[in-house]
Amino acid sequence: TIPNSLMIGFNSTIPTFFVGTSSGANTTGKVGVGTATPQGDFQVGDGGTGKFCVLPGGRVTIGAAQITTGGLYDESFTKLTVDGRIMCKDIVISTTADWPDFVFDSAYKLMPIDVLGEFIKTNHHLPGSKSAVEIEKNGISLAELCKQQQMQIEQMALYIVQIDARLKVLEAAQTNGGK
């Protein structure tokens, strides 16, 4: 038994429902479902599996014993760690990042296509993209990935426009007998 706590359970040494002692006036105790030792303010499942836990500061873990740390991303900003796949209908990313429509600005200098080809041959990824090794080591921000891909889509559109213009010049020259 744990002094000054409420435990409800049937035919088990682990309580089905547990409310721990508070740390003083105007505070609440930790609540556990299926555990007598909740790691956060509210936890479902024992601490070893970390099935679901609400930690201080509104941080949440699902299927993980703790908030994921490491890599390039500051874990103090991490609000949710999920050990497993997340399936949803939609994700909206709100970012203040500079969206890459600047690619269509007349002052934007598109990398010459031969230089692009050499970059790809040497680095095995597109300019502005992280390498597979870097992503495996540090992960990648979904917002950053969307921004990079949008920029590359817009650059490819510009390459297509350039190639189309060159093709029209060649077709016109061929129609005029090479003159």
C-alpha positions as CSV (number, residue, x, y, z in Angstrom):
1,T,0.0,0.0,0.0
2,I,1.0,3.6,-0.6
3,P,0.0,6.0,2.1
4,N,-2.6,8.7,1.3
5,S,-3.4,7.2,-2.1
6,L,-6.4,5.5,-3.6
7,M,-6.1,2.2,-5.4
8,I,-8.8,0.1,-6.9
9,G,-8.2,-3.3,-8.4
10,F,-9.6,-6.8,-8.6
11,N,-7.7,-10.0,-8.2
12,S,-4.4,-8.4,-9.0
13,T,-1.3,-6.9,-7.3
14,I,-1.4,-4.0,-9.8
15,P,-4.3,-1.6,-9.2
16,T,-6.7,-1.1,-12.1
17,F,-7.0,2.6,-11.0
18,F,-4.5,4.5,-8.8
19,V,-4.5,8.1,-7.6
20,G,-1.3,9.1,-5.8
21,T,-0.7,11.7,-3.1
22,S,-0.4,15.3,-4.1
23,S,2.7,17.4,-3.5
24,G,0.8,19.9,-1.4
25,A,-2.0,22.5,-1.4
26,N,-3.5,23.3,-4.8
27,T,-1.9,20.3,-6.5
28,T,-3.2,17.0,-7.6
29,G,-1.7,13.5,-7.3
30,K,-0.6,11.4,-10.3
31,V,-3.2,9.1,-11.8
32,G,-2.4,5.6,-13.1
33,V,-4.5,3.1,-14.9
34,G,-2.9,-0.3,-14.7
35,T,0.1,1.0,-12.7
36,A,0.7,2.1,-9.2
37,T,3.8,4.1,-10.2
38,P,2.7,6.6,-12.9
39,Q,5.7,8.5,-14.4
40,G,3.6,11.5,-15.4
41,D,0.4,13.2,-14.3
42,F,-1.6,10.5,-16.1
43,Q,-0.4,7.2,-17.3
44,V,-2.1,4.1,-18.8
45,G,0.0,0.9,-18.5
46,D,3.1,0.2,-16.5
47,G,6.2,2.3,-16.8
48,G,8.2,-0.4,-18.6
49,T,6.0,-0.2,-21.7
50,G,5.0,3.4,-21.4
51,K,1.7,2.7,-23.2
52,F,0.3,6.2,-22.7
53,C,1.7,8.9,-20.4
54,V,1.0,12.6,-19.9
55,L,4.1,14.2,-18.6
56,P,4.6,17.6,-17.0
57,G,4.3,20.5,-19.4
58,G,1.6,18.7,-21.4
59,R,4.1,16.4,-23.1
60,V,2.8,13.0,-24.1
61,T,4.3,9.6,-24.9
62,I,2.5,6.8,-26.6
63,G,4.2,3.4,-26.7
64,A,7.5,5.0,-25.5
65,A,8.8,5.1,-22.0
66,Q,10.0,8.7,-22.4
67,I,10.2,11.7,-24.8
68,T,12.6,10.9,-27.6
69,T,15.9,12.7,-27.4
70,G,18.9,13.1,-29.6
71,G,19.5,14.1,-33.2
72,L,19.2,17.7,-34.4
73,Y,15.9,18.5,-32.8
74,D,15.7,20.0,-29.4
75,E,13.7,17.6,-27.2
76,S,12.5,20.5,-25.0
77,F,10.2,21.5,-27.9
78,T,9.0,17.9,-28.4
79,K,5.4,17.6,-27.2
80,L,4.6,14.1,-28.5
81,T,6.7,10.9,-28.8
82,V,5.1,7.9,-30.5
83,D,6.9,4.6,-30.8
84,G,5.1,3.3,-33.8
85,R,3.2,4.4,-36.9
86,I,0.8,7.3,-36.8
87,M,-2.2,7.2,-39.1
88,C,-4.5,10.1,-39.6
89,K,-6.6,11.8,-42.2
90,D,-4.6,15.0,-42.5
91,I,-1.6,16.9,-41.0
92,V,-1.5,20.6,-41.2
93,I,2.0,22.1,-40.8
94,S,2.1,25.7,-39.6
95,T,5.4,27.3,-40.3
96,T,7.0,30.7,-40.5
97,A,9.6,29.4,-42.8
98,D,10.2,31.2,-46.1
99,W,8.1,29.3,-48.6
100,P,10.1,28.8,-51.8
101,D,8.0,30.8,-54.2
102,F,11.1,33.0,-54.4
103,V,12.3,30.5,-57.0
104,F,10.0,32.3,-59.5
105,D,11.5,35.7,-58.8
106,S,13.3,37.1,-61.8
107,A,16.4,37.6,-59.7
108,Y,16.6,33.9,-58.7
109,K,19.6,32.1,-60.2
110,L,18.7,28.5,-61.2
111,M,21.6,26.1,-61.0
112,P,22.8,25.3,-64.5
113,I,21.5,21.8,-65.5
114,D,25.0,20.4,-66.1
115,V,26.1,21.6,-62.6
116,L,22.9,19.9,-61.2
117,G,23.8,16.7,-63.0
118,E,27.3,16.7,-61.5
119,F,26.0,17.4,-58.0
120,I,23.6,14.5,-58.3
121,K,26.3,12.2,-59.6
122,T,28.7,13.2,-56.8
123,N,26.3,13.4,-53.8
124,H,23.5,11.0,-54.8
125,H,20.8,13.4,-53.7
126,L,19.4,16.7,-54.9
127,P,20.9,20.0,-53.8
128,G,19.2,21.4,-50.7
129,S,18.2,17.9,-49.6
130,K,19.7,15.9,-46.8
131,S,21.5,12.7,-47.6
132,A,20.0,9.3,-46.6
133,V,22.8,8.9,-44.0
134,E,22.0,12.3,-42.4
135,I,18.3,11.5,-42.2
136,E,18.9,8.0,-40.7
137,K,21.1,9.6,-38.1
138,N,19.1,12.7,-37.2
139,G,15.6,12.3,-38.7
140,I,14.0,15.1,-40.7
141,S,11.4,17.7,-39.9
142,L,8.2,17.2,-41.9
143,A,7.9,21.0,-42.4
144,E,11.5,21.2,-43.6
145,L,10.9,18.2,-46.0
146,C,7.8,19.8,-47.5
147,K,9.6,23.1,-48.0
148,Q,12.6,21.3,-49.7
149,Q,10.3,19.3,-52.0
150,Q,8.2,22.3,-53.0
151,M,11.4,24.2,-53.9
152,Q,12.7,21.3,-56.0
153,I,9.3,20.9,-57.7
154,E,9.4,24.7,-58.6
155,Q,13.0,24.4,-59.8
156,M,12.1,21.4,-62.0
157,A,9.2,23.4,-63.5
158,L,11.7,26.1,-64.4
159,Y,14.1,23.5,-66.0
160,I,11.1,22.2,-68.0
161,V,10.3,25.8,-69.2
162,Q,13.9,26.3,-70.2
163,I,14.1,22.9,-72.1
164,D,10.8,23.7,-73.8
165,A,12.1,27.1,-75.0
166,R,15.3,25.4,-76.4
167,L,13.2,22.7,-78.1
168,K,11.0,25.3,-79.8
169,V,14.2,27.1,-81.1
170,L,15.5,23.7,-82.5
171,E,12.1,22.9,-84.1
172,A,11.9,26.3,-85.7
173,A,15.4,25.9,-87.1
174,Q,14.6,22.5,-88.5
175,T,11.3,23.8,-90.0
176,N,13.2,26.7,-91.6
177,G,15.7,24.2,-93.2
178,G,18.4,24.8,-90.5
179,K,18.6,28.5,-91.3
